[in-house]
Amino acid sequence: RTLGALDPTTLRVTRTRGRVLDLDSTQTNARALAKLKIPANFGDSEIAIGYEFFRQDLNFVNRNLPNAAIPTISVVAPTYLTGGLQATLGAPAPFVQLSDFNEIFAQGVFRFGGATLTGAVRHIMSEFDRKSKLENTVYQLGASYALTDGISVFAGANSGFNANADIAASSNPLGVRFEPETFRQVEAGVKTTLLAGVTATAAVFSLTRDNIITPDAQIAGNLFQSGRERS
């Protein structure tokens, strides 16, 4: 990362954030799914229920180089670091994080002539380092209808949330734990097939996000959650 402004005379710039990182990441995923298919004379529909498990076991050791030990670099004739600075590395800083996600879901697709309806609901249980937990339920709803062989209209609504480990492990300057980021979206539009297989889509949507984590412009390193953003 660059640090400070470019020297206009020497065309050199200072750098920061040199480090040696030993990383070990293991991911485990398991999924079970049961499907029920309804014959075409009853609507040609399909319903599924399932369970999904995901685990990420993250271990790394970080050793930083002091900024003063990293030489400047020329922007027109750069010479990159090739070693020789290991003697200046700081003390090892280990980091261990275990993230578990358990999800139960149900979804269905229902077809009636030119109309297709879809729906899904998913309950997500997240646990970080076996001590911090986040839990939420999200949904998806959708519909489409073929007006002609080449023109279809569609509409949908869905919700979601972000339960990443940064949110689970972070708090504001007062020590209050951050809430997960949530969102809700609705959308509607039309799809059409033009000449030579070219397709076109026009859509309008509304997206609302809550609990956005934002850097504090007044205090470096601080984070806070803004109220709401809309698109």
KEKE-3310 file (N, C-alpha, C; in steps of 0.2 Angstrom, whole numbers, plus 5000, padded with zeros to 4 digits):
npx = (5004:5002:5009:5007:5011:5016:5033:5037:5049:5059:5051:5047:5038:5032:5030:5019:5013:5019:5021:5022:5013:5006:4995:4981:4967:4952:4938:4921:4907:4890:4876:4858:4844:4827:4816:4799:4790:4777:4765:4763:4749:4744:4748:4762:4773:4786:4792:4804:4813:4826:4842:4857:4874:4888:4905:4919:4936:4948:4965:4978:4995:5002:5015:5021:5030:5040:5035:5046:5056:5053:5058:5057:5048:5050:5040:5041:5052:5051:5057:5055:5052:5062:5065:5076:5072:5068:5073:5068:5055:5040:5033:5025:5008:4995:4980:4964:4949:4933:4919:4902:4888:4871:4858:4841:4829:4815:4808:4799:4793:4780:4770:4759:4751:4756:4762:4773:4777:4787:4794:4803:4809:4821:4830:4843:4856:4869:4886:4900:4916:4911:4904:4898:4883:4872:4856:4843:4829:4826:4818:4811:4802:4794:4788:4783:4777:4772:4769:4769:4777:4790:4790:4790:4784:4789:4791:4797:4802:4813:4822:4837:4852:4867:4879:4892:4909:4916:4906:4900:4911:4914:4912:4905:4913:4908:4907:4896:4888:4888:4873:4867:4868:4854:4843:4831:4822:4813:4807:4803:4799:4802:4806:4813:4814:4825:4830:4840:4842:4846:4843:4834:4832:4821:4820:4813:4818:4818:4829:4832:4843:4848:4857:4871:4888:4900:4915:4921:4922:4927:4935:4949:4949:4938:4922:4904:4887:4876:4860:4850:4850:4845:4842)
npy = (4994:5011:5025:5041:5055:5056:5059:5072:5075:5064:5054:5044:5034:5032:5016:5005:4992:4979:4962:4945:4931:4916:4905:4895:4887:4878:4871:4865:4857:4851:4844:4840:4835:4834:4830:4833:4829:4835:4829:4834:4836:4840:4853:4853:4854:4857:4853:4856:4852:4855:4853:4862:4862:4872:4875:4885:4884:4894:4898:4908:4916:4931:4942:4958:4970:4983:5000:5009:5001:4997:5001:5015:5016:5017:5024:5023:5015:5002:4992:4977:4970:4957:4949:4948:4957:4950:4950:4961:4958:4959:4953:4937:4936:4927:4921:4914:4907:4900:4896:4892:4887:4883:4879:4878:4874:4878:4876:4880:4877:4882:4879:4885:4884:4898:4904:4905:4902:4905:4901:4903:4899:4902:4897:4903:4899:4905:4903:4909:4905:4898:4905:4917:4921:4922:4924:4922:4923:4922:4926:4922:4927:4925:4928:4924:4928:4922:4932:4932:4921:4927:4937:4941:4944:4949:4948:4950:4947:4948:4944:4947:4944:4949:4940:4940:4936:4947:4956:4949:4949:4962:4978:4994:5010:5011:4998:4991:4977:4974:4974:4962:4965:4969:4966:4971:4968:4973:4969:4972:4968:4966:4954:4951:4943:4947:4949:4936:4929:4938:4945:4955:4965:4975:4983:4988:4992:4991:4993:4991:4993:4989:4993:4996:4994:5007:5016:5028:5044:5054:5048:5039:5022:5018:5011:5012:5009:5014:5020:5017:5013:5017:5011)
npz = (5000:4996:5004:5009:4998:4981:4977:4967:4961:4962:4959:4967:4979:4996:5005:5014:5025:5024:5026:5032:5030:5036:5032:5035:5029:5031:5024:5026:5019:5019:5013:5012:5003:4999:4986:4979:4966:4956:4945:4928:4924:4936:4938:4935:4945:4958:4974:4987:5001:5013:5021:5026:5029:5034:5037:5042:5045:5051:5052:5055:5055:5058:5053:5054:5045:5050:5045:5043:5038:5025:5009:4999:4983:4965:4953:4940:4937:4945:4959:4966:4982:4987:4998:5013:5023:5033:5046:5052:5055:5065:5080:5081:5077:5081:5074:5076:5070:5070:5061:5060:5050:5050:5040:5036:5024:5012:4997:4982:4965:4954:4940:4929:4914:4905:4916:4929:4946:4960:4976:4991:5008:5020:5035:5044:5055:5063:5070:5078:5083:5093:5102:5099:5092:5078:5070:5058:5047:5030:5014:4998:4984:4968:4951:4935:4918:4902:4889:4875:4863:4863:4873:4890:4906:4923:4941:4957:4975:4988:5003:5014:5024:5031:5039:5043:5050:5053:5057:5068:5077:5080:5087:5092:5097:5110:5114:5110:5102:5085:5074:5063:5045:5035:5021:5009:4994:4980:4964:4946:4929:4911:4899:4883:4867:4854:4837:4830:4841:4851:4867:4878:4892:4903:4918:4934:4951:4969:4983:4999:5012:5029:5044:5040:5040:5043:5041:5053:5050:5058:5068:5067:5062:5070:5069:5064:5064:5051:5048:5037:5020:5003:4987)
capx = (5000:5006:5009:5009:5011:5022:5038:5037:5056:5062:5045:5046:5033:5033:5025:5017:5009:5023:5020:5023:5007:5005:4987:4978:4959:4948:4930:4917:4900:4886:4869:4853:4839:4822:4811:4793:4788:4770:4764:4760:4742:4742:4752:4769:4776:4791:4793:4810:4815:4833:4847:4864:4879:4895:4910:4926:4941:4953:4970:4984:5000:5004:5021:5022:5037:5039:5035:5052:5060:5051:5061:5052:5048:5050:5034:5043:5057:5050:5061:5051:5055:5064:5068:5081:5069:5065:5076:5065:5048:5038:5032:5020:5001:4991:4972:4960:4942:4929:4913:4898:4882:4866:4852:4835:4826:4810:4807:4794:4791:4774:4769:4752:4751:4762:4764:4778:4777:4792:4794:4808:4811:4827:4831:4850:4859:4877:4889:4907:4920:4906:4901:4894:4878:4867:4850:4838:4825:4825:4813:4811:4796:4794:4782:4784:4771:4774:4764:4770:4783:4796:4790:4788:4785:4791:4791:4800:4803:4817:4826:4843:4856:4875:4881:4899:4912:4917:4900:4899:4916:4915:4907:4906:4917:4905:4907:4889:4889:4884:4868:4868:4866:4848:4841:4824:4822:4807:4809:4798:4802:4800:4811:4810:4819:4825:4832:4846:4844:4848:4838:4834:4828:4820:4817:4814:4819:4819:4833:4833:4848:4849:4863:4877:4894:4903:4920:4920:4926:4930:4940:4952:4949:4931:4916:4898:4881:4872:4853:4847:4852:4840:4844)
capy = (5000:5017:5029:5048:5058:5054:5064:5074:5076:5058:5050:5038:5035:5027:5011:5002:4986:4973:4957:4938:4928:4909:4904:4888:4887:4872:4872:4859:4858:4845:4846:4835:4838:4829:4833:4830:4832:4834:4828:4840:4837:4844:4859:4853:4858:4854:4856:4853:4854:4853:4856:4863:4864:4875:4877:4887:4884:4899:4899:4911:4919:4937:4946:4964:4973:4991:5004:5012:4996:4996:5006:5018:5013:5021:5022:5022:5009:4999:4987:4975:4967:4950:4946:4952:4961:4945:4951:4966:4956:4960:4947:4933:4938:4922:4922:4908:4908:4895:4899:4887:4889:4878:4882:4874:4878:4874:4880:4877:4880:4880:4881:4884:4887:4902:4907:4901:4905:4902:4903:4899:4902:4899:4899:4903:4899:4906:4903:4911:4904:4894:4910:4923:4918:4926:4920:4925:4920:4925:4923:4924:4926:4927:4926:4926:4926:4923:4936:4929:4916:4931:4942:4938:4949:4945:4952:4946:4951:4944:4947:4943:4947:4947:4938:4938:4936:4954:4959:4945:4950:4969:4982:5001:5012:5010:4991:4988:4973:4976:4970:4960:4969:4966:4970:4969:4970:4971:4971:4970:4970:4963:4951:4950:4940:4951:4946:4933:4926:4943:4946:4962:4965:4981:4982:4993:4989:4995:4989:4994:4990:4992:4992:4996:4996:5012:5019:5034:5050:5058:5045:5034:5015:5017:5009:5013:5007:5019:5018:5014:5015:5014:5011)
capz = (5000:4996:5011:5007:4991:4976:4976:4960:4959:4962:4956:4971:4984:5002:5005:5020:5026:5022:5031:5031:5032:5036:5032:5034:5029:5030:5023:5026:5017:5018:5010:5011:4999:4997:4982:4978:4959:4955:4938:4924:4924:4942:4938:4934:4951:4962:4980:4990:5008:5014:5026:5023:5035:5031:5042:5039:5051:5048:5056:5052:5059:5054:5056:5051:5044:5052:5039:5042:5035:5019:5005:4994:4976:4959:4949:4933:4937:4951:4961:4971:4988:4986:5004:5016:5028:5038:5052:5055:5056:5072:5084:5077:5079:5078:5073:5075:5069:5068:5059:5058:5048:5049:5037:5035:5019:5008:4991:4977:4958:4952:4933:4926:4908:4904:4922:4934:4953:4964:4983:4996:5014:5023:5042:5045:5061:5062:5076:5077:5089:5098:5107:5096:5087:5074:5068:5054:5042:5024:5009:4991:4980:4961:4947:4928:4914:4895:4886:4869:4863:4864:4878:4897:4912:4929:4947:4963:4981:4993:5009:5016:5029:5031:5046:5042:5056:5055:5061:5074:5082:5080:5091:5091:5102:5116:5116:5109:5097:5079:5072:5056:5040:5032:5015:5006:4987:4975:4957:4941:4923:4905:4895:4876:4863:4848:4831:4830:4848:4856:4872:4881:4899:4906:4925:4940:4958:4975:4987:5006:5017:5036:5048:5036:5044:5040:5044:5056:5047:5063:5072:5062:5065:5073:5064:5067:5059:5049:5049:5031:5013:4998:4980)
cpx = (5004:5005:5011:5009:5017:5027:5039:5044:5059:5057:5045:5041:5034:5028:5024:5014:5013:5022:5021:5017:5007:4998:4985:4970:4956:4941:4927:4910:4897:4879:4864:4847:4834:4817:4805:4791:4781:4769:4761:4753:4739:4746:4759:4773:4782:4792:4800:4811:4822:4836:4854:4868:4886:4899:4917:4930:4947:4958:4976:4988:5002:5010:5022:5029:5035:5039:5042:5057:5059:5053:5055:5053:5047:5044:5035:5048:5057:5055:5057:5055:5056:5066:5073:5079:5067:5067:5072:5057:5047:5036:5026:5013:4997:4983:4969:4953:4938:4922:4908:4891:4877:4860:4847:4831:4820:4809:4802:4794:4785:4772:4762:4751:4757:4764:4768:4778:4783:4792:4799:4808:4817:4829:4839:4852:4866:4880:4897:4911:4916:4904:4897:4889:4873:4862:4845:4835:4824:4820:4814:4805:4796:4789:4784:4778:4773:4768:4763:4776:4790:4796:4787:4789:4786:4791:4794:4801:4808:4820:4832:4846:4863:4877:4888:4903:4914:4912:4899:4905:4917:4910:4909:4910:4914:4904:4900:4890:4885:4879:4870:4865:4860:4847:4834:4824:4815:4809:4803:4801:4799:4806:4808:4816:4819:4827:4839:4848:4846:4842:4839:4830:4827:4817:4817:4814:4819:4823:4834:4838:4848:4855:4869:4883:4898:4909:4919:4924:4929:4936:4942:4951:4942:4926:4910:4893:4877:4865:4850:4850:4847:4843:4837)
cpy = (5006:5021:5036:5049:5056:5060:5066:5075:5069:5053:5043:5040:5030:5022:5009:4995:4980:4968:4950:4935:4920:4908:4897:4889:4881:4873:4865:4860:4851:4848:4840:4838:4832:4833:4829:4833:4830:4834:4834:4841:4839:4850:4859:4856:4854:4857:4852:4856:4851:4856:4857:4865:4867:4877:4879:4888:4888:4900:4903:4915:4925:4940:4952:4966:4981:4995:5007:5007:4995:5002:5009:5015:5018:5019:5021:5016:5005:4993:4984:4971:4960:4947:4951:4956:4956:4947:4957:4965:4957:4953:4943:4935:4932:4924:4916:4910:4902:4897:4893:4890:4883:4881:4876:4878:4874:4879:4876:4881:4877:4883:4880:4888:4891:4905:4902:4905:4901:4905:4899:4903:4898:4902:4898:4904:4900:4906:4904:4910:4901:4899:4915:4920:4924:4922:4924:4921:4924:4922:4925:4922:4928:4924:4928:4924:4927:4926:4933:4924:4920:4936:4939:4944:4945:4950:4947:4951:4946:4948:4944:4947:4945:4946:4936:4939:4943:4957:4955:4947:4957:4972:4989:5003:5011:5003:4987:4984:4975:4971:4967:4964:4966:4970:4967:4972:4968:4973:4968:4972:4966:4960:4950:4947:4944:4946:4942:4930:4931:4944:4953:4962:4973:4980:4988:4989:4994:4991:4994:4990:4993:4990:4991:4998:5001:5015:5026:5039:5054:5055:5039:5027:5013:5015:5011:5010:5012:5016:5014:5017:5012:5015:5010)
cpz = (5000:5002:5009:5000:4987:4976:4969:4957:4957:4959:4960:4977:4990:5002:5012:5020:5022:5027:5028:5034:5031:5037:5031:5035:5027:5029:5022:5024:5016:5017:5010:5008:4998:4992:4980:4971:4958:4947:4934:4924:4931:4943:4936:4939:4954:4968:4983:4997:5009:5020:5024:5029:5031:5037:5039:5046:5048:5054:5052:5057:5055:5057:5052:5050:5046:5046:5038:5038:5028:5014:5001:4987:4971:4955:4942:4932:4944:4953:4967:4977:4986:4992:5007:5022:5034:5045:5056:5056:5064:5074:5080:5081:5077:5078:5072:5075:5066:5067:5057:5056:5047:5046:5035:5029:5016:5002:4986:4970:4956:4945:4931:4920:4906:4910:4926:4941:4957:4971:4987:5002:5017:5030:5043:5052:5061:5069:5075:5084:5094:5103:5105:5091:5084:5071:5064:5049:5036:5019:5002:4987:4973:4957:4940:4924:4907:4891:4878:4869:4865:4869:4884:4902:4918:4935:4953:4969:4985:4998:5010:5021:5029:5038:5046:5049:5058:5059:5068:5079:5083:5085:5090:5097:5109:5118:5114:5102:5091:5077:5065:5051:5037:5026:5013:4999:4984:4968:4952:4934:4917:4902:4888:4872:4856:4842:4833:4837:4853:4860:4875:4887:4901:4913:4929:4946:4963:4980:4994:5010:5023:5039:5044:5041:5040:5044:5047:5053:5052:5067:5068:5066:5068:5067:5068:5062:5057:5049:5043:5025:5008:4991:4976)
residu = (ARG:THR:LEU:GLY:ALA:LEU:ASP:PRO:THR:THR:LEU:ARG:VAL:THR:ARG:THR:ARG:GLY:ARG:VAL:LEU:ASP:LEU:ASP:SER:THR:GLN:THR:ASN:ALA:ARG:ALA:LEU:ALA:LYS:LEU:LYS:ILE:PRO:ALA:ASN:PHE:GLY:ASP:SER:GLU:ILE:ALA:ILE:GLY:TYR:GLU:PHE:PHE:ARG:GLN:ASP:LEU:ASN:PHE:VAL:ASN:ARG:ASN:LEU:PRO:ASN:ALA:ALA:ILE:PRO:THR:ILE:SER:VAL:VAL:ALA:PRO:THR:TYR:LEU:THR:GLY:GLY:LEU:GLN:ALA:THR:LEU:GLY:ALA:PRO:ALA:PRO:PHE:VAL:GLN:LEU:SER:ASP:PHE:ASN:GLU:ILE:PHE:ALA:GLN:GLY:VAL:PHE:ARG:PHE:GLY:GLY:ALA:THR:LEU:THR:GLY:ALA:VAL:ARG:HIS:ILE:MET:SER:GLU:PHE:ASP:ARG:LYS:SER:LYS:LEU:GLU:ASN:THR:VAL:TYR:GLN:LEU:GLY:ALA:SER:TYR:ALA:LEU:THR:ASP:GLY:ILE:SER:VAL:PHE:ALA:GLY:ALA:ASN:SER:GLY:PHE:ASN:ALA:ASN:ALA:ASP:ILE:ALA:ALA:SER:SER:ASN:PRO:LEU:GLY:VAL:ARG:PHE:GLU:PRO:GLU:THR:PHE:ARG:GLN:VAL:GLU:ALA:GLY:VAL:LYS:THR:THR:LEU:LEU:ALA:GLY:VAL:THR:ALA:THR:ALA:ALA:VAL:PHE:SER:LEU:THR:ARG:ASP:ASN:ILE:ILE:THR:PRO:ASP:ALA:GLN:ILE:ALA:GLY:ASN:LEU:PHE:GLN:SER:GLY:ARG:GLU:ARG:SER)
# end
